[in-house]
Amino acid sequence: MNHKAIYALYQNVVTVDDGAGAFDAQGNQVEIDVNAVNAWVDPEAYKEQRARAYPSIADQLDLMYHGGYDAWKAAIEAVKIQIPKG
């Protein structure tokens, strides 16, 4: 079960259990549309993808030292182009 999608799509859900389902604050089970949950795309997913794709801080500093600001900026921009926002 995609907990993040459930919380995003159903604001009244406070607890999600993979075996039992989703529940509101009063403990009532909330009916979940599985197709909607499966179709949901995290609008913030690009942040994690970019963080993994950026060069390490050590590599970025090395790039700035040897290649200058423009080389560093080009490396960062390449990642931003490869993994656009949203």
ABEGO torsion letter per residue (X at the ends): XBAAAAAAABAABABBBAAAEBBBAAGBBBBBBAAAAAABBBAAAAAAAAAAABBBAAAAAAAAAAAEAAAAAAAAAAAAAABBBX
